[in-house]
Amino acid sequence: MIEKILMINPWTPSEVRDRGLIYMQTSLFAKALADLESYLSHAVAPEDSSYIQNHIKMLRGIVCAAN
C-alpha cells in the first residue's frame, strides 16, 4: 500500500518513513537507511527525529559492516 501511495505522491515524508521502517524489519537495511535519511531531510521538524536518528545510526553500522 505504501508503494502505491508513494507512486501518487513520492515525497510524502511519513510514508517514506514508514516504508523505511518496514524495510528495516524485513532486513533490507540499505533501503531502510536511504528512506529514513530522506525522511529526516524532507520532513519539517518531525517529532520522532531522535527515534529515527537512532535507527539511522544502527543501520549505518549494519550497512557498513556488510560492505
N, C-alpha and C positions, 0 to 999 in steps of 0.2 A: 504494500500500500504506500509506503514512504517513497519508493521509487516512482510511482505514478504521480504523487503529489509534486515531487521534485522535477518531473518531466514538464509539468504545467508551470511551475514557478521554482526554478533551480536555486534561487537564493533565499529560501525561507530558512533562516538560521536554526530555528527549533527543530525543523525536520532534518537538517544536516546533522545537528547534534544527536538526534535520536537514531539516525542511521549509523552514525559513528559508534554509538553505544551498542547497537546491535552487532556491528562488525566486530567490536571488541569481544562480545560474548560468544561469537562464533569463530574466534581465533583468526580473524582477518585483520591482523594488527596494523599493517601498513596503511590499509584503507581507513581503519578506525582513527589512526593518528592524523591522517590528512583531513578527514571530516571534522574532527574535534578542533584542530588548529584553525581550520576555515571558519568554524562556528565562532571561535573567540575573536577572530579578526573581523567578522561581519556583524556580529550581534552588538547591539547598543547597550552597554552596561549590564551584561547578564548577571542575574542574581546568583547563578550557580558557577560563577567564574572560578572560584578556588577549587570546587569539586572537579570541574573539567580540567583545570591545570594539574591537579594531582594525577588524573588519568593520563594526561599527556606525558608527564614525567615518566610514569610507569611504562607507557607504550614506547617512548623513545628508547628506554633501556632494552626492551624486548626486541624492537626492530633493529637496533644497533648490534645486539648480540647475535641476531640471526644472520647478519651480513658478515 
